[in-house]
Amino acid sequence: MSTDEAEKKARQTWETPQDFFNILDSEVGGFDIDVAGDAFNSKCQNFIDEANDALSLDWFWKLHLKGTMDKAWCNPPYNNPVLWVDKAIEQVNAEPGAVVYMLLNHDASTKWYSQALENASEIRILTKKRVQFIAPDGITPSSNSKAQCVIVFRRKLASAPCHVWHWDWAKDLEAFNDGD
């Protein structure tokens, strides 16, 4: 693999900031699995890395061997989000009670966003502060130039609308930290 290819691949593995993750983790009572993690950036003890190919696995079956665990975190590679959105839809439709929280760039003009809008229970458009991802080793950190959204997938009736709202997560982070 060339240096350029390695850097391009590493650019898809930026880590979610812990403080941002903690707000959502607390909200769901603790995520059970990070379905797009690795040994360096995973937010959960249980994770599916690239070698295990989360897009071809059932995200929850191994967890069920440990008991009922059905809350997944997903900060997928941003180079092809439609595959991850489709997989999240498949997983929540196959698994009663499952929930997947997915962090993506906010771009309402894309196919994957349309898919999410039709199938997710909510989309939170992050306002006032961008998520500052943590660069992998060997990549020069830079500030985030794009807005993000958190898409929450739960099984729902096809006719049920997706709740789209704006979330000032920095304000919630302050309140969350004050509660410690």
Number of C-alpha atoms within 10 A of each C-alpha: 6 7 8 9 10 11 14 12 12 16 17 15 22 22 18 20 14 12 13 16 15 16 17 16 20 11 10 13 9 16 24 21 24 26 31 25 27 18 12 11 20 22 26 19 11 18 23 20 16 12 7 12 11 19 16 8 14 15 25 20 14 12 16 11 9 8 9 13 19 21 23 26 26 24 24 22 18 15 10 10 18 17 12 21 25 15 18 29 19 15 22 23 17 12 16 12 13 20 25 27 24 21 22 21 17 18 15 11 8 11 13 18 21 14 14 22 19 15 28 29 20 20 24 19 20 20 17 11 13 17 21 17 17 18 19 17 10 10 13 9 13 10 11 11 10 12 16 19 22 21 27 21 27 23 20 15 9 10 8 11 14 19 12 15 13 12 17 15 21 17 12 13 15 10 12 15 11 8 7 5
